[in-house]
C-alpha cells in the first residue's frame, strides 16, 4: 500500500509577515525536494479536508475556538502573541491542517494507505486546549489522536514528538490520559520552557542540552523511548515531525542531520509493525532552514515509503 501525502493550496496563503520563519516557502521547499528526487509520483497525494467542529472540539474548548473566529481579520494581521499572528486565511488553513491529520487517520485505519505524512501549516504541537502560541492554532496531532480514540475505538495510541521545542500543547491535551503515551525529546532550557516539572506517568519527556548530536539522541531513543513504546503496545502511532533540531536550523541549537531523522523513523516503523499493523500518521511541525527542512522531510518520507 502507498504512503499518503496530505496537503492543500490554502496552506500557502496563511502567512505572518515578511521574514517570519514559519512561512509558505517551507512547503515549497519540501515539494522541490520531492520533485528533484523523483519522489512525487510515489506518494498517494490527497487534498486535506477541513476538520469538523466536533473533531476540533475534542481537544479545544468551545470558547477558545470562538475566540479565534472572532479574532480572524478581514485583512492585515491580528497578533495572538509577538510570534503568532493571524491573517485572513489562517483560520481556514488551521482547520485544514487538523483535517488533514484526521483524514489521514481515517485512511490509515481503513487500510487505504499504509501510513501518511501531513505536509501542513500552521503547525500544531504548541496549541493548548485554550491557547494559541508558538506559531500554532489547532493541535493537529492531538485532534487526530483523539479522533482515533473517539471515532475508531482504539484503546492505546502513542504520540512521538522530535521537534526541537517541547510539545506543551500536546502534553496539556493528554496529561494523565492512560490511553495515550507521549514520547519526546527537546532542547532545554528553551522555548516554551516546559516539560521538565510535574511530569505525568504517561509522558516520557527527555530534555537535552543545546548542541546535543545525533548519536546522543539515538541513545535516548534506544534506551528510553523504545522500551516504553514496546511496553505500551500502541495500536497506532502519531508523529509530531519537527525538523528544527537539525544542525543547520537557526531556531534551535541541536545537532541532528537527515540520517538521524531517517533512523528515528525506521525505529518507529518497527514499533508500528510490531503492535499497530504499521499504522503511522506523521504531521509536519517545525523546521525553518528551508534546505535542511526539505532534505529532512525527504529522508523521513523515504523510510515511510519502505513500509
MARFITI-295472 format. One record per residue (C-alpha): residue number from 1; residue in three letters; chain; y, x, z. Coordinates in nm, 3 decimals, m for minus. Layout:
residues N
+-------+--------+------+---------+---------+---------+
| marlo | markol | mimi |      py |      px |      pz |
+-------+--------+------+---------+---------+---------+
|   NUM |    ALA |    A |       Y |       X |       Z |
...
+-------+--------+------+---------+---------+---------+
END
This chain:
residues 307
+-------+--------+------+---------+---------+---------+
| marlo | markol | mimi |      py |      px |      pz |
+-------+--------+------+---------+---------+---------+
|     1 |    UNK |    A |   0.000 |   0.000 |   0.000 |
|     2 |    UNK |    A |   0.356 |   0.118 |  m0.066 |
|     3 |    UNK |    A |   0.634 |   0.212 |   0.172 |
|     4 |    UNK |    A |   0.911 |  m0.047 |   0.182 |
|     5 |    UNK |    A |   1.272 |   0.063 |   0.140 |
|     6 |    UNK |    A |   1.527 |  m0.191 |   0.258 |
|     7 |    UNK |    A |   1.896 |  m0.166 |   0.173 |
|     8 |    UNK |    A |   2.186 |  m0.376 |   0.044 |
|     9 |    UNK |    A |   2.511 |  m0.316 |  m0.153 |
|    10 |    UNK |    A |   2.712 |  m0.467 |   0.135 |
|    11 |    UNK |    A |   2.637 |  m0.161 |   0.346 |
|    12 |    UNK |    A |   2.870 |   0.039 |   0.122 |
|    13 |    UNK |    A |   3.162 |  m0.198 |   0.190 |
|    14 |    UNK |    A |   3.167 |  m0.154 |   0.566 |
|    15 |    UNK |    A |   3.387 |   0.144 |   0.645 |
|    16 |    UNK |    A |   3.600 |   0.254 |   0.937 |
|    17 |    UNK |    A |   3.874 |   0.454 |   0.770 |
|    18 |    UNK |    A |   3.915 |   0.774 |   0.574 |
|    19 |    UNK |    A |   3.737 |   1.074 |   0.721 |
|    20 |    UNK |    A |   3.525 |   0.864 |   0.963 |
|    21 |    UNK |    A |   3.184 |   1.035 |   0.983 |
|    22 |    UNK |    A |   2.989 |   0.707 |   0.967 |
|    23 |    UNK |    A |   3.083 |   0.649 |   0.605 |
|    24 |    UNK |    A |   2.936 |   0.478 |   0.296 |
|    25 |    UNK |    A |   2.869 |   0.818 |   0.141 |
|    26 |    UNK |    A |   2.584 |   0.861 |   0.388 |
|    27 |    UNK |    A |   2.369 |   0.611 |   0.199 |
|    28 |    UNK |    A |   2.475 |   0.753 |  m0.135 |
|    29 |    UNK |    A |   2.361 |   1.100 |  m0.021 |
|    30 |    UNK |    A |   2.018 |   0.957 |   0.061 |
|    31 |    UNK |    A |   1.994 |   0.783 |  m0.277 |
|    32 |    UNK |    A |   2.092 |   1.107 |  m0.454 |
|    33 |    UNK |    A |   1.807 |   1.294 |  m0.285 |
|    34 |    UNK |    A |   1.555 |   1.023 |  m0.373 |
|    35 |    UNK |    A |   1.657 |   1.028 |  m0.738 |
|    36 |    UNK |    A |   1.674 |   1.405 |  m0.773 |
|    37 |    UNK |    A |   1.325 |   1.447 |  m0.622 |
|    38 |    UNK |    A |   1.162 |   1.165 |  m0.819 |
|    39 |    UNK |    A |   1.101 |   0.958 |  m0.506 |
|    40 |    UNK |    A |   1.298 |   0.649 |  m0.605 |
|    41 |    UNK |    A |   1.021 |   0.495 |  m0.813 |
|    42 |    UNK |    A |   0.756 |   0.548 |  m0.544 |
|    43 |    UNK |    A |   0.919 |   0.312 |  m0.294 |
|    44 |    UNK |    A |   0.894 |  m0.068 |  m0.280 |
|    45 |    UNK |    A |   1.268 |  m0.139 |  m0.288 |
|    46 |    UNK |    A |   1.372 |  m0.463 |  m0.120 |
|    47 |    UNK |    A |   1.713 |  m0.618 |  m0.059 |
|    48 |    UNK |    A |   1.789 |  m0.684 |   0.306 |
|    49 |    UNK |    A |   1.840 |  m1.048 |   0.407 |
|    50 |    UNK |    A |   2.081 |  m1.142 |   0.687 |
|    51 |    UNK |    A |   1.938 |  m1.177 |   1.035 |
|    52 |    UNK |    A |   1.949 |  m1.528 |   1.175 |
|    53 |    UNK |    A |   2.144 |  m1.627 |   1.484 |
|    54 |    UNK |    A |   1.812 |  m1.677 |   1.665 |
|    55 |    UNK |    A |   1.693 |  m1.327 |   1.579 |
|    56 |    UNK |    A |   2.017 |  m1.161 |   1.688 |
|    57 |    UNK |    A |   2.029 |  m1.382 |   1.996 |
|    58 |    UNK |    A |   1.701 |  m1.244 |   2.124 |
|    59 |    UNK |    A |   1.891 |  m0.923 |   2.205 |
|    60 |    UNK |    A |   2.264 |  m1.000 |   2.207 |
|    61 |    UNK |    A |   2.436 |  m1.255 |   2.430 |
|    62 |    UNK |    A |   2.600 |  m1.555 |   2.260 |
|    63 |    UNK |    A |   2.945 |  m1.476 |   2.395 |
|    64 |    UNK |    A |   2.923 |  m1.124 |   2.254 |
|    65 |    UNK |    A |   2.815 |  m1.248 |   1.911 |
|    66 |    UNK |    A |   3.103 |  m1.497 |   1.917 |
|    67 |    UNK |    A |   3.349 |  m1.226 |   2.016 |
|    68 |    UNK |    A |   3.251 |  m1.013 |   1.716 |
|    69 |    UNK |    A |   3.300 |  m1.307 |   1.483 |
|    70 |    UNK |    A |   3.642 |  m1.374 |   1.635 |
|    71 |    UNK |    A |   3.741 |  m1.007 |   1.602 |
|    72 |    UNK |    A |   3.644 |  m0.975 |   1.235 |
|    73 |    UNK |    A |   3.965 |  m0.904 |   1.042 |
|    74 |    UNK |    A |   4.060 |  m1.062 |   0.711 |
|    75 |    UNK |    A |   4.198 |  m0.723 |   0.607 |
|    76 |    UNK |    A |   4.256 |  m0.382 |   0.758 |
|    77 |    UNK |    A |   4.072 |  m0.271 |   1.070 |
|    78 |    UNK |    A |   4.007 |  m0.412 |   1.415 |
|    79 |    UNK |    A |   3.925 |  m0.140 |   1.671 |
|    80 |    UNK |    A |   3.642 |  m0.207 |   1.917 |
|    81 |    UNK |    A |   3.691 |   0.138 |   2.068 |
|    82 |    UNK |    A |   3.856 |   0.453 |   1.930 |
|    83 |    UNK |    A |   3.545 |   0.538 |   1.724 |
|    84 |    UNK |    A |   3.414 |   0.190 |   1.636 |
|    85 |    UNK |    A |   3.614 |  m0.031 |   1.402 |
|    86 |    UNK |    A |   3.554 |  m0.348 |   1.204 |
|    87 |    UNK |    A |   3.676 |  m0.422 |   0.854 |
|    88 |    UNK |    A |   3.631 |  m0.748 |   0.667 |
|    89 |    UNK |    A |   3.276 |  m0.651 |   0.561 |
|    90 |    UNK |    A |   3.149 |  m0.517 |   0.894 |
|    91 |    UNK |    A |   3.009 |  m0.839 |   1.033 |
|    92 |    UNK |    A |   2.811 |  m0.913 |   0.717 |
|    93 |    UNK |    A |   2.681 |  m0.555 |   0.698 |
|    94 |    UNK |    A |   2.575 |  m0.562 |   1.064 |
|    95 |    UNK |    A |   2.386 |  m0.888 |   1.010 |
|    96 |    UNK |    A |   2.214 |  m0.745 |   0.704 |
|    97 |    UNK |    A |   2.121 |  m0.423 |   0.888 |
|    98 |    UNK |    A |   1.949 |  m0.622 |   1.160 |
|    99 |    UNK |    A |   1.799 |  m0.849 |   0.896 |
|   100 |    UNK |    A |   1.652 |  m0.552 |   0.712 |
|   101 |    UNK |    A |   1.467 |  m0.445 |   1.026 |
|   102 |    UNK |    A |   1.336 |  m0.799 |   1.081 |
|   103 |    UNK |    A |   1.227 |  m0.842 |   0.719 |
|   104 |    UNK |    A |   1.055 |  m0.504 |   0.726 |
|   105 |    UNK |    A |   0.873 |  m0.608 |   1.043 |
|   106 |    UNK |    A |   0.752 |  m0.929 |   0.878 |
|   107 |    UNK |    A |   0.636 |  m0.748 |   0.564 |
|   108 |    UNK |    A |   0.452 |  m0.474 |   0.752 |
|   109 |    UNK |    A |   0.275 |  m0.720 |   0.982 |
|   110 |    UNK |    A |   0.185 |  m0.939 |   0.682 |
|   111 |    UNK |    A |   0.026 |  m0.638 |   0.514 |
|   112 |    UNK |    A |   0.259 |  m0.650 |   0.212 |
|   113 |    UNK |    A |   0.363 |  m0.288 |   0.274 |
|   114 |    UNK |    A |   0.213 |  m0.010 |   0.484 |
|   115 |    UNK |    A |   0.537 |   0.090 |   0.658 |
|   116 |    UNK |    A |   0.909 |   0.070 |   0.592 |
|   117 |    UNK |    A |   1.236 |   0.259 |   0.607 |
|   118 |    UNK |    A |   1.555 |   0.060 |   0.651 |
|   119 |    UNK |    A |   1.837 |   0.251 |   0.481 |
|   120 |    UNK |    A |   2.112 |   0.064 |   0.663 |
|   121 |    UNK |    A |   2.452 |   0.090 |   0.819 |
|   122 |    UNK |    A |   2.612 |   0.029 |   1.058 |
|   123 |    UNK |    A |   2.356 |   0.193 |   1.286 |
|   124 |    UNK |    A |   2.240 |   0.013 |   1.598 |
|   125 |    UNK |    A |   2.097 |   0.204 |   1.893 |
|   126 |    UNK |    A |   2.422 |   0.223 |   2.095 |
|   127 |    UNK |    A |   2.485 |  m0.153 |   2.072 |
|   128 |    UNK |    A |   2.414 |  m0.310 |   2.412 |
|   129 |    UNK |    A |   2.337 |  m0.680 |   2.463 |
|   130 |    UNK |    A |   2.705 |  m0.750 |   2.529 |
|   131 |    UNK |    A |   2.890 |  m0.449 |   2.388 |
|   132 |    UNK |    A |   2.957 |  m0.270 |   2.060 |
|   133 |    UNK |    A |   3.005 |   0.105 |   2.080 |
|   134 |    UNK |    A |   2.923 |   0.435 |   1.912 |
|   135 |    UNK |    A |   2.962 |   0.302 |   1.554 |
|   136 |    UNK |    A |   2.709 |   0.023 |   1.638 |
|   137 |    UNK |    A |   2.745 |  m0.358 |   1.646 |
|   138 |    UNK |    A |   2.395 |  m0.513 |   1.647 |
|   139 |    UNK |    A |   2.096 |  m0.317 |   1.771 |
|   140 |    UNK |    A |   1.878 |  m0.321 |   1.462 |
|   141 |    UNK |    A |   1.562 |  m0.172 |   1.613 |
|   142 |    UNK |    A |   1.589 |  m0.384 |   1.927 |
|   143 |    UNK |    A |   1.627 |  m0.702 |   1.721 |
|   144 |    UNK |    A |   1.320 |  m0.609 |   1.515 |
|   145 |    UNK |    A |   1.110 |  m0.516 |   1.818 |
|   146 |    UNK |    A |   1.198 |  m0.838 |   1.998 |
|   147 |    UNK |    A |   1.111 |  m1.028 |   1.677 |
|   148 |    UNK |    A |   0.768 |  m0.863 |   1.668 |
|   149 |    UNK |    A |   0.706 |  m0.976 |   2.024 |
|   150 |    UNK |    A |   0.851 |  m1.326 |   1.999 |
|   151 |    UNK |    A |   0.769 |  m1.434 |   1.644 |
|   152 |    UNK |    A |   0.444 |  m1.245 |   1.585 |
|   153 |    UNK |    A |   0.297 |  m1.248 |   1.934 |
|   154 |    UNK |    A |   0.249 |  m0.872 |   1.966 |
|   155 |    UNK |    A |   0.186 |  m0.763 |   2.324 |
|   156 |    UNK |    A |   0.289 |  m0.395 |   2.307 |
|   157 |    UNK |    A |   0.541 |  m0.219 |   2.084 |
|   158 |    UNK |    A |   0.680 |   0.132 |   2.105 |
|   159 |    UNK |    A |   1.027 |   0.249 |   2.009 |
|   160 |    UNK |    A |   1.079 |   0.618 |   1.932 |
|   161 |    UNK |    A |   1.437 |   0.747 |   1.909 |
|   162 |    UNK |    A |   1.503 |   1.100 |   1.782 |
|   163 |    UNK |    A |   1.879 |   1.069 |   1.733 |
|   164 |    UNK |    A |   2.087 |   1.344 |   1.898 |
|   165 |    UNK |    A |   2.251 |   1.075 |   2.115 |
|   166 |    UNK |    A |   2.073 |   0.867 |   2.378 |
|   167 |    UNK |    A |   1.995 |   0.514 |   2.260 |
|   168 |    UNK |    A |   2.165 |   0.345 |   2.553 |
|   169 |    UNK |    A |   2.173 |   0.005 |   2.384 |
|   170 |    UNK |    A |   1.800 |   0.003 |   2.318 |
|   171 |    UNK |    A |   1.731 |   0.110 |   2.675 |
|   172 |    UNK |    A |   1.958 |  m0.168 |   2.804 |
|   173 |    UNK |    A |   1.772 |  m0.425 |   2.595 |
|   174 |    UNK |    A |   1.424 |  m0.327 |   2.716 |
|   175 |    UNK |    A |   1.467 |  m0.167 |   3.056 |
|   176 |    UNK |    A |   1.167 |  m0.270 |   3.274 |
|   177 |    UNK |    A |   1.009 |  m0.474 |   2.992 |
|   178 |    UNK |    A |   0.650 |  m0.358 |   3.020 |
|   179 |    UNK |    A |   0.570 |  m0.479 |   2.669 |
|   180 |    UNK |    A |   0.791 |  m0.201 |   2.531 |
|   181 |    UNK |    A |   0.760 |   0.176 |   2.567 |
|   182 |    UNK |    A |   1.067 |   0.374 |   2.458 |
|   183 |    UNK |    A |   1.033 |   0.748 |   2.395 |
|   184 |    UNK |    A |   1.343 |   0.954 |   2.321 |
|   185 |    UNK |    A |   1.494 |   1.296 |   2.337 |
|   186 |    UNK |    A |   1.867 |   1.356 |   2.320 |
|   187 |    UNK |    A |   2.126 |   1.623 |   2.376 |
|   188 |    UNK |    A |   2.258 |   1.622 |   2.733 |
|   189 |    UNK |    A |   2.524 |   1.620 |   2.861 |
|   190 |    UNK |    A |   2.660 |   1.441 |   2.557 |
|   191 |    UNK |    A |   2.781 |   1.100 |   2.441 |
|   192 |    UNK |    A |   2.711 |   0.834 |   2.568 |
|   193 |    UNK |    A |   2.638 |   1.024 |   2.892 |
|   194 |    UNK |    A |   2.342 |   0.803 |   2.983 |
|   195 |    UNK |    A |   1.965 |   0.813 |   3.004 |
|   196 |    UNK |    A |   1.919 |   1.051 |   3.296 |
|   197 |    UNK |    A |   1.959 |   0.830 |   3.603 |
|   198 |    UNK |    A |   1.754 |   0.539 |   3.740 |
|   199 |    UNK |    A |   1.503 |   0.567 |   3.456 |
|   200 |    UNK |    A |   1.268 |   0.269 |   3.431 |
|   201 |    UNK |    A |   0.893 |   0.322 |   3.416 |
|   202 |    UNK |    A |   0.875 |   0.213 |   3.051 |
|   203 |    UNK |    A |   1.130 |   0.474 |   2.942 |
|   204 |    UNK |    A |   1.035 |   0.831 |   2.850 |
|   205 |    UNK |    A |   1.379 |   0.992 |   2.830 |
|   206 |    UNK |    A |   1.389 |   1.365 |   2.763 |
|   207 |    UNK |    A |   1.738 |   1.518 |   2.796 |
|   208 |    UNK |    A |   1.768 |   1.852 |   2.619 |
|   209 |    UNK |    A |   2.048 |   2.110 |   2.630 |
|   210 |    UNK |    A |   2.266 |   2.196 |   2.334 |
|   211 |    UNK |    A |   2.111 |   2.442 |   2.087 |
|   212 |    UNK |    A |   1.755 |   2.327 |   2.157 |
|   213 |    UNK |    A |   1.549 |   2.418 |   1.850 |
|   214 |    UNK |    A |   1.264 |   2.251 |   1.670 |
|   215 |    UNK |    A |   0.987 |   2.441 |   1.850 |
|   216 |    UNK |    A |   1.108 |   2.314 |   2.186 |
|   217 |    UNK |    A |   1.135 |   1.959 |   2.053 |
|   218 |    UNK |    A |   0.781 |   1.977 |   1.915 |
|   219 |    UNK |    A |   0.657 |   2.082 |   2.259 |
|   220 |    UNK |    A |   0.828 |   1.776 |   2.410 |
|   221 |    UNK |    A |   0.662 |   1.551 |   2.153 |
|   222 |    UNK |    A |   0.318 |   1.705 |   2.206 |
|   223 |    UNK |    A |   0.319 |   1.723 |   2.585 |
|   224 |    UNK |    A |   0.521 |   1.416 |   2.683 |
|   225 |    UNK |    A |   0.563 |   1.162 |   2.403 |
|   226 |    UNK |    A |   0.217 |   1.165 |   2.250 |
|   227 |    UNK |    A |   0.022 |   1.124 |   2.577 |
|   228 |    UNK |    A |   0.248 |   0.832 |   2.677 |
|   229 |    UNK |    A |   0.213 |   0.670 |   2.337 |
|   230 |    UNK |    A |  m0.165 |   0.703 |   2.325 |
|   231 |    UNK |    A |  m0.199 |   0.568 |   2.678 |
|   232 |    UNK |    A |   0.025 |   0.272 |   2.590 |
|   233 |    UNK |    A |  m0.163 |   0.190 |   2.266 |
|   234 |    UNK |    A |   0.125 |   0.020 |   2.084 |
|   235 |    UNK |    A |   0.044 |  m0.247 |   1.829 |
|   236 |    UNK |    A |   0.349 |  m0.144 |   1.624 |
|   237 |    UNK |    A |   0.593 |   0.148 |   1.620 |
|   238 |    UNK |    A |   0.966 |   0.129 |   1.559 |
|   239 |    UNK |    A |   1.169 |   0.443 |   1.492 |
|   240 |    UNK |    A |   1.539 |   0.487 |   1.557 |
|   241 |    UNK |    A |   1.568 |   0.755 |   1.292 |
|   242 |    UNK |    A |   1.883 |   0.951 |   1.362 |
|   243 |    UNK |    A |   1.912 |   1.285 |   1.184 |
|   244 |    UNK |    A |   2.217 |   1.423 |   1.366 |
|   245 |    UNK |    A |   2.007 |   1.665 |   1.573 |
|   246 |    UNK |    A |   1.989 |   1.872 |   1.253 |
|   247 |    UNK |    A |   2.133 |   2.219 |   1.295 |
|   248 |    UNK |    A |   2.389 |   2.157 |   1.017 |
|   249 |    UNK |    A |   2.531 |   1.839 |   1.176 |
|   250 |    UNK |    A |   2.866 |   1.892 |   1.345 |
|   251 |    UNK |    A |   2.841 |   1.577 |   1.560 |
|   252 |    UNK |    A |   2.567 |   1.739 |   1.765 |
|   253 |    UNK |    A |   2.465 |   2.087 |   1.872 |
|   254 |    UNK |    A |   2.086 |   2.081 |   1.838 |
|   255 |    UNK |    A |   1.877 |   2.292 |   1.601 |
|   256 |    UNK |    A |   1.630 |   2.073 |   1.412 |
|   257 |    UNK |    A |   1.557 |   2.112 |   1.040 |
|   258 |    UNK |    A |   1.389 |   1.891 |   0.782 |
|   259 |    UNK |    A |   1.042 |   2.026 |   0.859 |
|   260 |    UNK |    A |   1.080 |   1.917 |   1.221 |
|   261 |    UNK |    A |   1.154 |   1.559 |   1.118 |
|   262 |    UNK |    A |   0.854 |   1.563 |   0.886 |
|   263 |    UNK |    A |   0.632 |   1.695 |   1.166 |
|   264 |    UNK |    A |   0.754 |   1.432 |   1.414 |
|   265 |    UNK |    A |   0.697 |   1.158 |   1.157 |
|   266 |    UNK |    A |   0.342 |   1.281 |   1.097 |
|   267 |    UNK |    A |   0.265 |   1.269 |   1.470 |
|   268 |    UNK |    A |   0.397 |   0.914 |   1.494 |
|   269 |    UNK |    A |   0.190 |   0.810 |   1.195 |
|   270 |    UNK |    A |  m0.121 |   0.937 |   1.372 |
|   271 |    UNK |    A |  m0.035 |   0.721 |   1.673 |
|   272 |    UNK |    A |   0.021 |   0.422 |   1.445 |
|   273 |    UNK |    A |  m0.310 |   0.478 |   1.268 |
|   274 |    UNK |    A |  m0.495 |   0.505 |   1.598 |
|   275 |    UNK |    A |  m0.353 |   0.194 |   1.764 |
|   276 |    UNK |    A |  m0.132 |  m0.010 |   1.529 |
|   277 |    UNK |    A |  m0.311 |  m0.029 |   1.192 |
|   278 |    UNK |    A |  m0.050 |   0.217 |   1.064 |
|   279 |    UNK |    A |   0.240 |  m0.024 |   1.124 |
|   280 |    UNK |    A |   0.578 |   0.154 |   1.141 |
|   281 |    UNK |    A |   0.933 |   0.032 |   1.078 |
|   282 |    UNK |    A |   1.195 |   0.308 |   1.075 |
|   283 |    UNK |    A |   1.569 |   0.237 |   1.082 |
|   284 |    UNK |    A |   1.846 |   0.481 |   0.999 |
|   285 |    UNK |    A |   2.072 |   0.569 |   1.291 |
|   286 |    UNK |    A |   2.288 |   0.885 |   1.290 |
|   287 |    UNK |    A |   2.318 |   1.181 |   1.058 |
|   288 |    UNK |    A |   2.662 |   1.286 |   0.938 |
|   289 |    UNK |    A |   2.628 |   1.607 |   0.740 |
|   290 |    UNK |    A |   2.563 |   1.449 |   0.402 |
|   291 |    UNK |    A |   2.340 |   1.721 |   0.263 |
|   292 |    UNK |    A |   2.132 |   1.757 |   0.579 |
|   293 |    UNK |    A |   2.103 |   1.379 |   0.611 |
|   294 |    UNK |    A |   1.977 |   1.333 |   0.257 |
|   295 |    UNK |    A |   1.725 |   1.616 |   0.287 |
|   296 |    UNK |    A |   1.601 |   1.497 |   0.627 |
|   297 |    UNK |    A |   1.552 |   1.136 |   0.517 |
|   298 |    UNK |    A |   1.367 |   1.267 |   0.212 |
|   299 |    UNK |    A |   1.132 |   1.465 |   0.439 |
|   300 |    UNK |    A |   1.081 |   1.159 |   0.662 |
|   301 |    UNK |    A |   1.002 |   0.935 |   0.365 |
|   302 |    UNK |    A |   0.762 |   1.183 |   0.205 |
|   303 |    UNK |    A |   0.546 |   1.163 |   0.516 |
|   304 |    UNK |    A |   0.569 |   0.785 |   0.540 |
|   305 |    UNK |    A |   0.453 |   0.766 |   0.177 |
|   306 |    UNK |    A |   0.146 |   0.976 |   0.252 |
|   307 |    UNK |    A |   0.007 |   0.696 |   0.471 |
+-------+--------+------+---------+---------+---------+
END
